[in-house]
Amino acid sequence: MTIPVYRLSIKPEDLFELKRDVWIDEPVSAQLSINKRKFNIDIAYRGSHIREFVKKSYHIQFVHPSVYKGAKEVHLNAEYKDPSLIRNKLSLDFFSDIGCLSPQSQHVFLILNGEAHGVYLELESVDEHFLARRKISSGSIYYAINGNGNFSLLSGITKGVKNSLVSGYQKKFATYQDDRMLEEMIFKINTMTALEFEKGIVKIVDVDKYLRWLAGVVLTQNYDGFVHNYALYRNRKTGRFEIIPWDYDATWGRDVNGKLLAHDYVPIEGFNTLTARILNIASFRKQYQLLLSRLLEFQYTVEHLQPRVEKLTNGIKPFIEKDPYKKSELAQFDREPDVIYNFISNRSKFIKNQLYKLD
């Protein structure tokens, strides 16, 4: 198994401009060569705190040709704080396996102006092309970008009342009318009575898919995943919102800084206002309990996930040795599968012992 090699060329003056201020979102022009095909692109740094890492992550938009494999843009994540470099992909693939909409991803090896820059994870952008490739109904898409994506009337940042119900969301593919539908959804989540909520929430949120997403966040233990690190998609055909995971490197037993995280750090109920209201309904709580039980038996096991971990690590190991930012950490890379397996085993026991809380 090998991974694609991406050759990136940026003129010195444009590279200087890119490096001048890591917080500037304005892209510079560049060329990208993939399998002997050349693309004119716009490139900028991506992410928030990760921009300060020595190994940068990038947002790439195709200019000419304007689309590659059905995508107009992709993200190249350095996965710098993850010593395995596979947690993000392992998570997103897990979400897809359990029935959630989830971005596709692949590892690539990046060369910039002839110099090796290492192993990256290419992430599919969640946009209108994401929907088209899956042949699902068009609809609005928003990114939850901070703690205000908590489905509450109160800010997760200031703790006061939000100035706007769409604060915390970045519009990716939406209209003014879509903004109103998002506001209405958040307002109803917070103002419906318990009886109204049980009957009404299924009309504005795909509850089955939400519970699958919730199970995915809880099992992979993404602490930040409940209030951001997700995208919202409103299916115009059904009129219901669905939730899509995003940025899942801080999972499987490590936090955003790559530090070990206790297997019982995130509770079985998760958190955010929508989750609390859904799990307050006995029928939804039981549905979630049965879903977790099935996943713990069949899909969230070391036996099921180990072949995937091995395939991913074996595929990128020859390239880790060429990664200037990671080659000195090869011994730790070799130990990471066991860290992941131990986490799965301990997390599984913890969740099984917490299932009674959903009775």
C-alpha positions in Angstrom: 0.0 0.0 0.0 1.2 3.5 -0.8 -0.3 7.0 -0.4 -0.5 9.8 -3.1 2.3 12.3 -3.3 1.1 15.9 -3.7 3.7 18.3 -5.1 3.0 21.9 -4.2 4.8 24.9 -5.9 4.5 28.4 -4.5 6.5 31.4 -5.8 9.0 32.8 -3.2 7.2 36.1 -3.0 3.8 34.4 -2.5 5.3 32.0 0.1 6.7 35.0 1.9 3.2 36.6 1.9 1.6 33.4 3.1 4.1 33.2 6.0 3.9 36.9 6.9 0.9 36.5 9.1 -0.6 33.0 9.8 -3.9 34.6 10.8 -4.6 36.1 7.4 -7.2 34.0 5.5 -6.4 35.7 2.1 -5.0 32.9 -0.1 -2.0 33.0 -2.4 -1.7 31.5 -5.8 0.1 28.2 -6.3 0.4 25.0 -8.4 -0.4 21.5 -7.2 0.7 18.4 -9.0 -1.2 15.1 -8.4 -0.4 12.0 -10.3 1.2 14.1 -13.1 -1.9 16.3 -13.3 -1.3 20.0 -12.6 -3.8 22.4 -11.0 -3.7 26.1 -10.5 -4.9 26.6 -6.9 -5.5 29.2 -4.2 -3.9 28.2 -0.9 -4.2 29.5 2.7 -3.5 28.3 6.2 -6.5 26.7 8.0 -7.6 26.1 11.5 -7.5 28.1 14.7 -4.8 27.3 17.3 -3.1 24.8 14.8 -1.9 27.8 12.7 0.8 28.4 15.3 2.3 24.9 14.9 5.5 24.5 13.0 3.8 22.0 10.6 1.0 24.0 9.0 -2.4 22.9 7.8 -3.8 24.2 4.5 -7.1 25.0 2.7 -6.8 24.5 -1.0 -9.3 25.7 -3.6 -9.0 24.5 -7.2 -8.9 27.4 -9.7 -8.0 25.7 -13.0 -9.4 23.1 -13.5 -11.9 24.3 -10.9 -13.0 20.8 -9.8 -10.9 17.7 -8.9 -12.7 14.4 -8.3 -16.0 16.3 -7.8 -14.5 18.7 -5.3 -13.9 22.4 -5.6 -11.8 22.5 -2.4 -10.0 20.2 0.0 -8.3 20.6 3.4 -4.8 19.3 4.2 -4.5 18.6 7.9 -1.1 18.3 9.4 -2.4 16.2 12.4 0.6 17.6 14.2 -0.4 16.9 17.8 -1.6 13.3 17.1 1.3 11.0 17.4 -0.5 8.3 15.4 -1.7 10.7 12.6 -4.7 8.4 12.1 -7.2 9.4 14.8 -9.1 11.9 12.6 -9.5 9.4 9.7 -10.3 6.5 12.0 -13.0 8.6 13.6 -14.6 9.9 10.4 -14.6 6.4 8.9 -16.2 5.1 12.2 -19.0 7.7 11.9 -19.7 6.7 8.3 -19.8 3.0 9.4 -22.4 3.7 12.1 -24.8 5.6 9.7 -23.7 9.2 9.9 -22.9 11.6 7.0 -19.1 12.0 7.3 -16.3 13.5 5.2 -14.1 11.2 3.2 -10.4 11.4 3.9 -7.1 10.0 2.8 -3.5 10.3 3.8 -1.1 12.1 1.3 2.6 13.0 1.4 3.2 16.7 0.7 6.2 18.1 -1.0 6.5 21.9 -1.0 8.9 23.6 -3.5 10.9 20.3 -3.7 11.2 19.8 0.1 9.3 17.1 2.0 6.7 18.5 4.3 5.4 15.2 5.5 2.2 13.1 5.9 -1.1 15.0 5.8 -4.7 14.0 5.9 -6.7 15.3 3.0 -10.2 16.1 4.1 -13.3 16.4 1.9 -15.0 19.8 2.3 -18.6 19.7 3.6 -20.3 21.8 0.9 -22.8 21.5 -2.0 -20.3 19.1 -3.7 -20.3 16.9 -0.6 -24.1 16.5 -1.1 -23.9 16.0 -4.9 -21.3 13.2 -4.6 -23.7 11.3 -2.3 -26.7 12.0 -4.5 -28.6 13.4 -1.6 -31.0 16.4 -1.5 -29.5 19.9 -1.7 -29.7 22.0 1.4 -28.1 24.5 3.6 -24.7 23.8 5.3 -23.3 25.6 8.3 -20.0 25.0 10.2 -20.1 25.3 14.0 -16.9 27.2 14.7 -17.0 28.0 18.5 -18.8 27.3 21.8 -21.9 29.2 20.6 -22.7 26.1 18.5 -24.3 24.7 21.6 -28.0 24.7 20.5 -28.8 27.1 23.3 -30.1 30.6 23.7 -27.2 31.3 26.0 -23.6 31.8 24.7 -21.1 29.0 25.5 -18.5 31.7 25.5 -19.8 34.7 27.5 -22.6 32.7 29.3 -25.0 35.6 28.6 -27.8 35.7 26.1 -26.6 35.3 22.5 -26.8 38.4 20.3 -27.9 36.2 17.5 -29.1 32.7 17.3 -26.8 32.0 14.3 -23.7 33.1 16.2 -21.2 30.3 16.4 -22.0 29.2 12.9 -20.2 30.0 9.7 -22.4 29.9 6.6 -20.9 27.5 4.0 -23.8 27.0 1.6 -27.0 28.8 2.6 -29.5 31.7 1.9 -31.0 34.3 4.1 -34.1 32.1 4.4 -31.9 29.3 5.6 -30.6 31.5 8.4 -34.2 32.0 9.5 -34.8 28.2 9.5 -31.6 27.7 11.7 -32.8 30.4 14.1 -36.2 28.8 14.3 -34.7 25.4 15.0 -32.6 26.7 17.9 -35.5 28.8 19.3 -37.9 25.8 19.2 -35.3 23.5 20.9 -35.2 25.9 23.8 -38.9 26.9 24.1 -41.0 23.9 23.4 -42.6 22.1 26.3 -41.6 18.5 27.0 -44.8 17.3 25.2 -44.3 19.6 22.3 -40.7 18.7 22.1 -41.3 14.9 21.8 -43.7 15.4 18.9 -42.1 18.4 17.3 -38.4 17.7 17.3 -38.7 14.8 14.8 -40.0 17.3 12.3 -37.0 19.6 12.5 -34.1 17.3 13.4 -33.4 13.8 12.1 -33.3 12.3 15.6 -32.1 8.8 14.5 -29.1 10.3 12.8 -28.5 12.7 15.7 -28.3 9.8 18.1 -25.9 8.0 15.8 -23.8 11.1 15.8 -24.0 11.5 19.6 -22.9 7.8 20.0 -19.9 8.5 17.7 -18.9 11.6 19.7 -19.2 9.8 23.0 -17.4 6.6 21.9 -14.5 8.4 20.2 -14.5 10.9 23.2 -14.2 14.2 21.3 -14.6 16.6 24.2 -15.1 19.6 21.8 -17.4 17.7 19.5 -20.7 18.7 21.2 -20.5 22.4 20.7 -18.3 22.8 17.6 -16.3 20.5 15.4 -19.4 19.7 13.4 -21.4 20.9 10.4 -25.2 21.3 10.2 -27.0 20.2 7.0 -30.7 20.9 6.5 -32.2 18.5 4.0 -34.6 20.6 1.9 -36.5 17.5 0.9 -37.3 16.4 4.5 -36.9 19.8 6.1 -34.9 18.2 8.9 -31.4 19.1 10.2 -28.6 16.5 10.2 -25.2 16.8 11.9 -21.8 16.0 10.4 -18.6 15.4 12.3 -15.5 17.5 11.6 -11.9 17.7 13.0 -11.6 14.5 15.1 -7.9 14.3 15.8 -8.4 14.8 19.6 -10.0 11.4 20.1 -9.3 7.7 20.9 -7.6 8.6 24.2 -5.8 11.9 23.5 -6.8 15.6 23.8 -6.1 18.6 21.5 -2.6 18.8 22.7 -1.8 15.2 22.1 -1.9 14.4 25.9 -3.4 11.2 27.2 -7.0 11.7 28.2 -8.7 9.5 30.8 -11.2 7.0 29.2 -14.0 8.2 31.5 -13.6 12.0 30.8 -16.7 12.4 28.7 -20.0 11.1 30.2 -22.3 8.7 28.4 -24.9 11.5 28.0 -22.5 13.9 26.3 -23.6 17.5 26.6 -25.3 20.5 24.8 -28.8 21.7 25.0 -30.2 19.6 22.2 -28.7 16.4 23.5 -30.1 17.1 27.0 -33.6 17.7 25.7 -33.5 14.6 23.5 -32.3 12.4 26.2 -35.0 13.8 28.6 -37.5 11.9 26.4 -37.8 8.2 27.5 -38.3 6.8 24.0 -35.3 8.6 22.6 -33.2 7.7 25.6 -34.1 4.0 25.1 -33.3 4.3 21.4 -29.8 5.7 22.3 -29.3 3.0 24.9 -30.0 0.2 22.3 -27.8 1.9 19.7 -24.9 2.1 22.1 -25.4 -1.6 23.1 -25.3 -2.7 19.5 -22.2 -0.6 18.7 -20.4 -1.9 21.8 -21.1 -5.5 20.8 -20.2 -5.3 17.1 -18.5 -2.1 15.9 -16.8 -0.5 18.9 -14.5 -3.4 19.7 -10.7 -3.9 19.4 -11.4 -6.9 17.2 -13.4 -4.9 14.7 -11.2 -1.8 14.7 -7.7 -3.3 14.9 -7.5 -4.3 11.2 -8.4 -0.7 10.3 -5.8 0.8 12.6 -3.1 -1.6 11.3 -4.0 -0.8 7.7 -3.7 2.9 8.3 -0.5 2.8 10.3 1.2 0.3 7.9 0.2 2.5 5.0 1.8 5.7 6.3 4.8 4.3 8.3 7.2 4.4 5.3 6.3 8.1 4.9 6.5 9.0 8.6 10.2 8.1 8.2 10.4 10.9 5.6 8.3 13.4 7.5 10.7 16.1 8.8 8.4 16.9 11.7 7.6 13.3 12.7 10.5 11.1 11.8 12.1 11.6 15.2 8.9 10.3 16.9 8.8 7.0 15.0 9.1 5.0 18.2 6.1 6.7 19.7 4.2 6.2 16.4 4.9 2.5 16.7 3.4 2.5 20.2 0.2 4.4 19.3 -1.9 1.5 18.1 -1.7 0.0 21.6 -2.7 3.3 23.1 -5.8 3.3 20.9 -6.6 -0.4 21.6 -6.3 0.2 25.4 -8.6 3.2 25.1 -11.2 1.3 23.2 -11.2 -1.5 25.7 -11.4 0.8 28.7 -13.9 3.1 27.2 -16.1 0.2 26.2 -16.2 -1.1 29.8 -16.9 2.4 31.1 -19.8 3.0 28.7 -21.3 -0.5 29.4 -21.2 0.3 33.1 -23.0 3.6 32.4 -25.8 2.2 30.3 -28.1 2.0 33.3 -28.2 5.8 33.4 -30.3 5.6 30.2 -33.0 3.4 31.7 
